[in-house]
């Protein structure tokens, strides 16, 4: 029996099996508290229950909102796990109890939530991942400002530095992404009417985070993200579910580069928009040998490489005397089509050579697109 090279491989079949065994994820995405994400999730839970689906509430945060509380109804709740932390008893999702209960669908609110110390996982999105891997379907909620790659854009647009964030790959895992939309004016009216926060928080919220300009910008971020995800899914289906392999992005890192987190987020979003795989490449020079750099710099490098993985990239570390030559060799070997560099007022590369990294890279790689991004 002849074996056609174009026939599906055993690895492809294994991927299909794993995909079938893995639970499905549905995310209700919003742009601010109070748009109705939890309400919509509970409504869907009620619809599924009426159709005979085994649905449980893993964790739902109603925040005392009457409309949301009403939607809980008679849905089965898995009791929360009580954890004492610094003299305070906190109630968290009981991951082990949900896993043991093995429902068809678990409703798990607030994907970006940070769990109390002592929980099986440090973040709620990690709980959800583990439940999906166990074959349990999950419906969850998320606000757009908690997306890791948007951190800098959100801070710039709203002045708010969001502490709780989820890696972009989580939203990419969603089998269904539903945008829970509401006009900025309607949301402010809901807030003023006391439907989102207690009376003592209303005025401050209207004047700070819930300003018309902030809400409009956040809403745009949410709409753009959903449109991009839908477009990417459509393109993948048209290309026989195979991601593009012709475009590859390399982000050049330095141990002393300014604001490397922002550089990574910008590069990751570029790669995502290009549907490209991407690599964050750190070249370690002899001066940066681990015996010569401080513990603080080592820690920064380690944190940077960890962030690369959270954003969906591949961290790579190489040793080389000549930074540009090493970068160029990597670009040729891996078929890099786009290189991303950070720009600063005092370039970190001046201590190695007089000619700029940009000039030398353009000289070494005339057919590669080089993007210099502002990261101040």
Secondary structure as GFF3:
##gff-version 3
##sequence-region A 1 376
A	DSSP	alpha_helix	10	21	.	.	.	ID=ss1
A	DSSP	beta_strand	25	30	.	.	.	ID=ss2
A	DSSP	alpha_helix	37	50	.	.	.	ID=ss3
A	DSSP	beta_strand	55	59	.	.	.	ID=ss4
A	DSSP	alpha_helix	66	72	.	.	.	ID=ss5
A	DSSP	beta_strand	76	77	.	.	.	ID=ss6
A	DSSP	beta_strand	81	85	.	.	.	ID=ss7
A	DSSP	beta_strand	88	92	.	.	.	ID=ss8
A	DSSP	alpha_helix	95	101	.	.	.	ID=ss9
A	DSSP	beta_strand	105	108	.	.	.	ID=ss10
A	DSSP	alpha_helix	124	133	.	.	.	ID=ss11
A	DSSP	beta_strand	137	143	.	.	.	ID=ss12
A	DSSP	three_ten_helix	144	146	.	.	.	ID=ss13
A	DSSP	three_ten_helix	148	150	.	.	.	ID=ss14
A	DSSP	alpha_helix	151	158	.	.	.	ID=ss15
A	DSSP	alpha_helix	168	173	.	.	.	ID=ss16
A	DSSP	beta_strand	176	179	.	.	.	ID=ss17
A	DSSP	alpha_helix	184	192	.	.	.	ID=ss18
A	DSSP	alpha_helix	199	207	.	.	.	ID=ss19
A	DSSP	alpha_helix	212	238	.	.	.	ID=ss20
A	DSSP	beta_strand	248	253	.	.	.	ID=ss21
A	DSSP	alpha_helix	260	273	.	.	.	ID=ss22
A	DSSP	beta_strand	277	284	.	.	.	ID=ss23
A	DSSP	three_ten_helix	286	288	.	.	.	ID=ss24
A	DSSP	alpha_helix	295	310	.	.	.	ID=ss25
A	DSSP	beta_strand	314	319	.	.	.	ID=ss26
A	DSSP	alpha_helix	323	333	.	.	.	ID=ss27
A	DSSP	beta_strand	338	343	.	.	.	ID=ss28
A	DSSP	three_ten_helix	348	351	.	.	.	ID=ss29
A	DSSP	alpha_helix	357	364	.	.	.	ID=ss30
A	DSSP	beta_strand	369	374	.	.	.	ID=ss31
###
